[in-house]
Amino acid sequence: MANFKNEFSNDELTVSFNPSLCTQCGKCARELSDVFSYNVIPWINLENGDKKAIIKQVKRCPSGALSYRLNIKMKAS
């Protein structure tokens, strides 16, 4: 799977960011600063938070600029 500029992934989760929707209110960085940070690149670091907390924060994005999907692990046959 290609890793696009606005997608951030770990083993469990992929978070997408659509900058054209973002209103820059900073809710994500204020409320979950270990994962979302405007001062660090990459600005979304999924390794710094747990899956449930990240999903909860993405759902709280007021503009809808953040979205997520669960990464499905395929078993080898």
C-alpha positions as CSV (number, residue, x, y, z in Angstrom):
1,M,0.0,0.0,0.0
2,A,1.4,3.4,-0.9
3,N,2.0,5.9,1.9
4,F,0.7,9.2,0.7
5,K,1.9,12.5,2.2
6,N,-1.2,12.9,4.3
7,E,-1.5,9.4,5.6
8,F,0.2,8.2,8.8
9,S,0.2,4.5,9.7
10,N,1.2,2.0,12.3
11,D,0.4,-1.7,12.5
12,E,-3.2,-1.2,13.7
13,L,-4.3,2.1,12.3
14,T,-4.0,4.6,9.4
15,V,-4.9,8.3,10.0
16,S,-5.6,10.5,7.0
17,F,-5.4,14.3,7.0
18,N,-7.2,16.5,4.5
19,P,-5.6,19.9,4.7
20,S,-8.3,21.5,2.5
21,L,-10.9,20.8,5.2
22,C,-8.7,21.7,8.3
23,T,-9.8,24.9,10.1
24,Q,-6.5,25.0,12.2
25,C,-8.5,25.1,15.4
26,G,-5.8,23.0,17.1
27,K,-8.2,20.7,19.0
28,C,-6.2,17.6,18.1
29,A,-2.8,19.1,19.2
30,R,-4.3,20.5,22.4
31,E,-6.1,17.4,23.5
32,L,-3.7,14.6,22.3
33,S,-0.4,16.4,22.0
34,D,1.7,13.2,22.2
35,V,0.2,12.1,18.9
36,F,-0.7,15.4,17.1
37,S,2.0,18.2,17.2
38,Y,2.5,21.2,14.9
39,N,6.1,21.5,16.1
40,V,7.4,18.1,15.0
41,I,7.6,16.4,11.7
42,P,5.9,14.1,11.0
43,W,3.1,16.0,12.9
44,I,1.1,12.9,13.4
45,N,3.0,10.2,15.3
46,L,0.7,7.2,15.9
47,E,3.4,5.4,18.0
48,N,2.9,7.9,20.8
49,G,-0.7,7.0,21.6
50,D,-3.0,4.0,21.9
51,K,-5.4,3.1,19.2
52,K,-8.6,3.9,21.2
53,A,-7.4,7.4,22.3
54,I,-6.3,8.2,18.7
55,I,-9.7,7.1,17.2
56,K,-11.5,9.1,19.9
57,Q,-9.5,12.2,19.0
58,V,-10.0,11.8,15.3
59,K,-13.7,11.6,15.8
60,R,-13.6,14.9,17.7
61,C,-12.1,16.8,14.8
62,P,-14.6,19.6,14.2
63,S,-13.8,20.1,10.5
64,G,-13.6,16.5,9.5
65,A,-10.0,16.9,8.2
66,L,-8.9,13.8,10.1
67,S,-10.2,10.3,9.4
68,Y,-9.0,6.8,10.2
69,R,-9.2,3.3,9.1
70,L,-8.2,0.1,10.9
71,N,-5.4,-1.9,9.2
72,I,-6.4,-5.5,8.7
73,K,-3.7,-8.1,9.1
74,M,-3.9,-10.9,6.6
75,K,-2.9,-14.4,7.7
76,A,-0.5,-16.2,5.5
77,S,-2.0,-19.5,4.2
